[in-house]
Amino acid sequence: MIDLRSDTVTQPSAEMRQAMANAETGDDVYGEDPTVIRLEALAASMTGKEAALFVSSGTQGNLLALLSHCERGDEYIAGNDAHTYRYEAGGGAVLGGIQPQPVPFNERGELEIEAIKRAIKPDDFHFAKTKLVCLENTTAGKVLALDYLSDFSDFVLSRGLARHLDGARVFNAAVKLGVEVKEISQYFDSMSICLSKGLAAPVGSVLVGSNELMLKARRWRKMLGGGMRQAGILAAAGIYALENNITRLADDHRHAAELAEALAQLSSFKLHATPDTNMVLLDIEPERFKSLQQYLADNGVKTSTQRWVMHRDVSSDNIDQLIGLCRKFDQRA
């Protein structure tokens, strides 16, 4: 089975499972789990931040950031297709009384500075108080340029606002840019990182930021039921992922590029864009895609949308197999 639905479907390797089995544990709610402490210290060091917090998911990490930066009646600005706005069940509004203000992404996955400027509310009691601006990196596999991040950061700071990055796949961005992840995180006050996507851990994310912000986030995590006990078993997988699974993300990027190049030669396939990282985005008429999806399913390939995601469990042989299947489908079309 080749599963292209997401990079969340990866299975932990034998080496990662062994690290989990050998993990030293304690009670993390008491701050006594040594493996969790080590994961948090590692994440903080890699991102150049004072502190980190191990959380159950990227959704929880983003929500904790919203709740820690904002008070009830405040507002955060985010992309209209961003996870923090569209795909996380409205948690900031429902649980924090925080108003979202969506702004369109441009074709590069950026929030344009002028659009952010227009969205910031005046200091007037008729309006929610704008407090935070959120970016996402990567967005649909697109990487934000460092020059843009610098300009974005300078502008947001000039307006006295906080900066959060949904960095679910930020290591894909760092590998693509050929930089350490702290070259990206330096432009944000907080950043969430998923361990369970391309880094191939079975569960978990980390939120990084200042000591003060992480203390707030830790209190919110407890309130939201996110306090875990002998969580070192899970944290050990995160440590293994950060120490072993970053550079191999380049393999996923290469697979996406190879697949996209082959599909571009087929008459019944159209690409939405050239892949930046590990995602191939198709632009096929819905009925034809439905037919393609069924054909692939009949031949052992799982898809859910026209976003095909490469990950650790998709091998070079799998890419060759997938290209062969797509060629056969193209010949039938």
Beta strands, then each sheet from edge to edge (+ up, - down):
strand 1: 2-3
strand 2: 51-55
strand 3: 74-79
strand 4: 99-103
strand 5: 129-136
strand 6: 162-166
strand 7: 190-194
strand 8: 205-209
strand 9: 279-281
strand 10: 301-302
strand 11: 307-309
sheet 1: 1+ 10+
sheet 2: 2+ 8- 7+ 6+ 5+ 3+ 4+
sheet 3: 9+ 11-
end
